[in-house]
């Protein structure tokens, strides 16, 4: 009968260069994720500002249209009043 004795296994130590490389890669990955999140927030803010700008432009156009119609109404009233003044004279 043969008996086997467990052989001792030696742990392989990772060299510092591989550990450093892993840490650097992990930090770069975290930085890339952070950069992506910041760029997404900025992109969303830009889209929101563009939307607000478009809405503002439409509101100004409506306001200008209303102002023009009031000016035309006032001009018609002025012409009507001038005609009445001429009739009285």
JOUR-V285393 format. One record per pair of residues at least 12 apart in sequence whose ideal C-beta (glycine too) atoms are under 7 Angstrom apart, sorted by the first residue. I is the first residue (numbers start at 0). GAP is how many residues later the second one is. D is the distance in Angstrom with one decimal. If there is no record, write none. Layout:
BEGIN
[[I;GAP;D] [I;GAP;D]]
END
This chain:
BEGIN
none
END
